[in-house]
Amino acid sequence: MSDEIELKLALSSQGPALLIEHPLLRTLTSRTVSLGNQYYDTAESALRSRRVALRVRRQDERRLQTLKSAAQSHGGLSSRGEWEWPLDGVECNAAGLDVKGLRALEHPALAGLALETLRPVFTTDFERRLWHYRDDECDIEIALDQGTIDVGAATLPIRELELELKRGDPACLWTLADALCAPADPSAAPLPARPANHSKASRASSLATRWPEPTAPEHASVDSLIDAIDSWQDSQDRAWLANAKAQCERLIQRWTIDDDTSRRQAGERILADLQEGNLPWRSRDWLALRQLAGQAPDR
């Protein structure tokens, strides 16, 4: 088992092309891989209810089976447990799963489940362009994912920038994200990006079962605001837009009382986009608010 610590940013439709041309990335060697992922669950969505995800990933001729535990997300930065092993030469059932390997994990979320009933529920297919960033302080894998989430005939786009920490302090992820969001031309707009807390698997599950009705959290936070915007972007339900605006207004009021001018101004710019019915791709403002979303989780 390993802990995966990553920072994920959703990108606008123009974001991937702008990211690829960033001066920092143009100094690094990249490679592109095609990834096909089949996710599994029971008919009653038992894995989803227990907040774990099970997938089989196809990369070239290789197949990998992965179980991921629920992520602890803070402003787009997430930490989760991950168990992964190759299926080459392993006996799999008719659904393509190594059930014996799952049992051997003895993971609490699998206790009492009839693992033989696990079945395919959705796919995520995308191209991943990879760069490796290293300095004296850290080692970070940079991944640009572009593709689709497919649940039957329904689909969602994938446009994500993921920074995965391989070595160093999690704070290095924020430093690199800030550098990548800065425009190559100082007079140009920053990279159109925003933190995203919803994983590909959770987005697919919501697409399959429909999004819940939004409720006002007891305490508005940057994370709950990000969650509302994630749900609005995918569902196109204006109730989620209204929920996001209400939360943003509550945060701005808090920052006004606290005389926190920089955060209040960043929040006001984000709110202005929401009031126009636009997704707030204000990457520098989001990064300025990151401390309110909580510090990086411990490994």
C-alpha positions in Angstrom: 0.0 0.0 0.0 1.2 3.5 -0.8 -0.1 7.0 -0.1 -0.8 9.0 -3.2 -0.5 12.8 -2.6 -1.5 15.0 -5.5 -2.9 18.4 -6.4 -5.5 18.4 -9.1 -6.6 21.4 -11.2 -9.5 21.3 -13.6 -8.8 23.2 -16.8 -11.0 25.2 -19.2 -11.2 24.0 -22.8 -8.3 26.4 -23.7 -6.2 25.3 -20.7 -4.4 22.2 -22.1 -3.0 24.0 -25.1 -1.8 26.9 -23.0 -0.3 24.6 -20.4 1.7 22.6 -23.0 3.3 25.9 -24.2 4.3 27.0 -20.8 8.0 27.9 -20.7 8.7 25.6 -17.7 7.3 22.6 -19.4 9.0 23.3 -22.7 12.4 22.8 -20.9 11.3 19.2 -19.8 11.0 16.0 -21.8 7.5 14.6 -22.0 5.9 11.3 -23.1 2.3 10.5 -23.8 0.4 7.3 -22.9 -3.1 6.1 -23.6 -5.0 4.8 -20.6 -8.2 2.9 -20.5 -9.8 2.3 -17.1 -12.7 0.0 -16.3 -14.3 0.6 -12.9 -16.2 -2.0 -10.9 -18.9 -2.0 -8.3 -21.9 -4.2 -7.1 -25.4 -3.7 -8.4 -26.1 -1.8 -5.1 -23.1 0.4 -5.4 -21.5 -1.0 -2.3 -18.0 0.2 -3.1 -19.2 3.7 -3.7 -21.2 3.8 -0.5 -18.0 2.6 1.4 -16.0 5.3 -0.4 -13.5 3.1 -2.2 -12.9 2.7 -6.0 -11.8 -0.4 -7.9 -10.4 -0.3 -11.4 -8.5 -2.2 -13.9 -6.2 0.0 -16.0 -5.1 -1.0 -19.5 -1.8 0.6 -20.7 -0.5 -0.9 -23.9 -0.4 -4.7 -23.2 -0.3 -4.3 -19.5 -3.2 -4.5 -17.1 -3.1 -3.2 -13.5 -5.8 -3.7 -10.8 -6.1 -0.9 -8.3 -8.1 -0.3 -5.1 -8.2 3.3 -3.9 -9.5 4.4 -0.5 -11.5 7.6 0.0 -9.4 10.7 -0.6 -9.0 13.4 2.0 -9.2 16.5 -0.3 -8.2 20.1 0.7 -8.5 22.8 -2.0 -7.7 20.3 -4.8 -4.9 18.6 -2.8 -5.7 15.0 -1.9 -4.2 12.1 -0.1 -5.4 8.5 -0.4 -4.4 4.9 0.2 -3.7 2.9 -3.0 -3.1 -0.8 -3.5 -2.0 -1.8 -7.1 -0.7 -4.9 -8.7 -0.3 -6.3 -12.3 -2.7 -8.9 -13.7 -0.1 -10.4 -16.0 -0.3 -14.2 -15.5 -2.9 -13.8 -12.8 -6.1 -15.9 -12.9 -9.1 -13.5 -13.4 -12.8 -14.2 -13.3 -15.2 -13.6 -16.2 -15.5 -9.9 -15.3 -11.7 -9.5 -15.6 -11.0 -9.2 -11.9 -8.4 -10.8 -9.6 -10.9 -11.6 -6.8 -8.3 -13.7 -4.9 -6.0 -10.7 -4.8 -8.8 -8.5 -3.5 -9.5 -10.9 -0.7 -5.8 -11.1 0.3 -5.8 -7.3 1.0 -8.3 -7.8 3.9 -9.3 -4.2 3.4 -12.1 -3.2 5.9 -14.2 -1.7 3.1 -14.4 -5.1 1.4 -15.5 -7.0 4.5 -18.7 -8.9 4.0 -19.0 -8.2 0.3 -19.7 -10.9 -2.3 -16.7 -10.0 -4.4 -17.8 -12.3 -7.2 -20.7 -10.0 -7.9 -18.5 -7.0 -8.8 -19.3 -5.9 -12.3 -18.2 -3.1 -14.8 -20.0 0.1 -14.2 -18.2 2.9 -16.1 -15.0 3.7 -18.0 -12.6 6.6 -18.2 -10.5 6.7 -21.3 -7.9 9.4 -21.7 -4.4 10.4 -23.0 -1.9 11.3 -20.3 1.0 13.6 -21.2 3.7 13.3 -18.5 6.6 15.5 -17.4 9.0 15.0 -14.5 10.0 18.0 -12.5 12.9 17.7 -10.1 14.9 20.1 -8.0 16.8 20.0 -4.7 13.5 20.2 -2.7 11.2 17.8 -4.5 10.4 15.3 -7.2 7.0 15.8 -8.9 5.2 14.0 -11.7 3.2 16.4 -13.9 0.3 14.8 -15.8 -2.1 16.4 -18.3 -5.2 14.2 -18.8 -7.6 14.7 -21.7 -10.4 12.3 -22.6 -13.9 11.2 -21.5 -15.8 9.6 -18.7 -18.5 7.3 -20.1 -21.5 5.8 -18.3 -23.7 4.1 -20.9 -24.6 6.9 -23.4 -23.8 9.7 -21.0 -20.4 11.3 -21.0 -18.3 14.0 -19.3 -15.0 15.5 -20.5 -11.7 15.1 -18.8 -9.3 18.1 -18.8 -7.1 17.9 -15.7 -3.7 18.9 -14.5 -2.4 16.5 -11.8 0.8 17.1 -9.8 1.8 14.0 -7.9 4.4 14.3 -5.2 7.1 11.6 -5.4 9.6 13.2 -3.0 9.6 16.3 -0.8 7.2 18.4 1.2 3.6 18.7 0.0 3.9 22.5 0.0 6.1 22.0 -3.1 3.0 21.1 -5.1 1.5 24.6 -4.4 4.8 26.2 -5.4 4.9 24.4 -8.7 1.2 25.0 -9.4 1.7 28.7 -8.8 4.6 28.7 -11.4 2.5 26.8 -14.0 -0.5 29.1 -13.5 1.6 32.2 -14.1 1.4 33.4 -17.8 4.4 33.2 -20.0 3.7 36.8 -21.1 3.2 39.0 -18.0 0.6 40.9 -19.8 -1.5 37.8 -20.6 -4.1 36.1 -18.5 -3.0 33.2 -16.1 -3.7 29.6 -17.0 -7.5 29.1 -16.8 -7.6 26.5 -14.0 -9.3 25.9 -10.7 -8.9 23.3 -7.9 -11.1 20.2 -8.2 -11.9 17.9 -5.4 -14.0 15.3 -7.3 -12.1 12.4 -8.7 -12.8 10.8 -12.1 -14.5 7.9 -10.2 -16.7 10.2 -8.1 -17.7 12.2 -11.2 -18.6 9.0 -13.0 -20.7 7.8 -10.0 -22.6 11.1 -9.9 -23.2 10.9 -13.7 -24.6 7.3 -13.2 -26.9 8.1 -10.3 -27.5 11.8 -10.8 -26.3 14.5 -8.5 -27.9 15.0 -5.0 -29.8 18.1 -4.2 -27.4 20.8 -2.8 -27.6 21.7 0.8 -26.1 24.6 2.6 -23.1 23.4 4.7 -23.1 24.5 8.4 -19.8 26.2 7.8 -19.0 27.5 4.3 -15.4 26.7 3.4 -13.2 27.0 0.3 -13.5 23.2 0.0 -17.3 23.2 0.1 -17.3 26.0 -2.5 -15.0 23.9 -4.8 -17.3 20.9 -4.3 -20.3 23.0 -5.3 -18.6 24.3 -8.4 -17.5 20.7 -9.3 -21.1 19.6 -9.1 -22.4 22.6 -11.1 -19.9 22.1 -13.9 -20.8 18.5 -14.4 -24.5 18.5 -13.7 -25.4 21.9 -15.2 -27.9 22.2 -12.4 -28.4 25.9 -11.6 -29.3 24.9 -8.0 -25.6 24.0 -7.6 -24.7 27.4 -9.1 -27.0 29.2 -6.5 -25.4 27.1 -3.8 -21.9 28.1 -4.9 -22.8 31.8 -5.0 -24.3 31.6 -1.5 -21.2 30.0 -0.1 -18.9 32.4 -1.8 -20.9 35.3 -0.4 -20.6 33.9 3.1 -16.9 33.5 2.8 -16.5 37.1 1.5 -18.5 38.3 4.5 -16.2 36.4 6.8 -13.1 37.8 5.2 -14.6 41.3 5.4 -15.1 40.9 9.1 -11.6 39.6 9.5 -10.3 42.5 7.5 -8.6 40.0 5.1 -8.4 42.2 2.1 -6.5 40.0 -0.3 -8.8 37.0 0.2 -11.9 39.1 0.1 -10.9 40.6 -3.2 -10.0 37.2 -4.6 -13.4 35.9 -3.5 -15.2 38.9 -5.0 -13.7 38.2 -8.4 -14.7 34.6 -8.2 -18.2 35.6 -7.1 -18.5 38.0 -10.1 -17.9 35.1 -12.5 -20.5 33.0 -10.7 -23.0 35.8 -10.8 -22.5 36.0 -14.6 -23.1 32.3 -14.8 -19.5 31.6 -15.7 -17.1 29.0 -14.3 -14.4 30.9 -12.3 -11.1 29.8 -14.0 -9.1 32.3 -11.9 -6.2 30.1 -11.0 -4.1 32.8 -9.2 -7.1 33.8 -7.0 -7.8 30.1 -6.2 -4.1 29.6 -5.3 -4.2 32.7 -3.1 -7.1 31.1 -1.1 -5.4 27.7 -0.6 -4.5 28.2 3.0 -8.2 28.5 3.9 -8.8 25.1 2.4 -6.4 23.6 5.0 -2.8 22.7 5.0 -1.3 19.9 3.0 -2.2 16.5 4.7 0.5 14.5 6.3 1.8 11.5 4.6 
